[in-house]
Amino acid sequence: MNACHDLLLVDDDPELRELIRRYLEKHGHRVAVLPDAGQLERRLARQRPDLLILDLMLPGESGLAVCNRLRQSGEDLPILMLTARGDEVDRIIGLESGADDYLGKPCNPRELLARIDAILRRRGNRLPAGSPDPNGGVVRFGDCALDLATRRLSRGGEAVPLTSGEFGLLAVLVRHANRPLSRERLVELSRGRVAGAFERSMDVQISRLRRLIEPDPAHPVLIRTIWGIGYQFVLEPPAEPAAP
């Protein structure tokens, strides 16, 4: 028997909401529902659930915008994104915005339950990579400084906004500096997932990070591609040879 958790489902489809609610409650969870994000802030302030199930395509503020806003505010609530759109780019964007997992609609309730339980197990067993590390300190590389305690990145003294997903990946790279890491390992360390479909999104996420920290993203010196393996973060790139 799985442990009982408080879940909040935000979806504008009343039939799907009721189907999911009944199934999850049948398996021991407590489920509250909302038709859109309009009342979400007040609901979270009043009673914070253990996990948020969030539809990508909501009326008004989209699930993607909600997820991004929550993560930018420092909210680390586990989020499972539901999407009826088959475009992999949409799913990648959702993960980059800080969602813990995604599931296509229409979804199998049994698979949804398994994904929920897996997220909650992972969150219960370890500190998420996107969480602040009070003992992390400040790591400097190039003209950048990453504060692992506050999740703040600066470049040339100017603040650089990071999503939770971007911080999680950069923190993993920094903590494993000078060690080549496969895409599978990066997915596992930064998101706590088995790779699979998520592995294909890693190249997109690396490209985004390079635009944030590299002097010349087209010729990266900090996050290097290791052909046949994956990527390597070089904490101190070698200095340019002196002119003769």
Helices and strands as residue ranges (DSSP letters): E 6-10, H 14-26, E 30-34, H 40-46, E 51-55, H 63-72, E 79-83, H 88-96, E 101-104, H 109-125, E 138-141, E 144-147, E 152-155, E 158-160, H 164-175, E 181-182, H 183-191, G 196-201, H 202-213, E 223-226, E 230-233
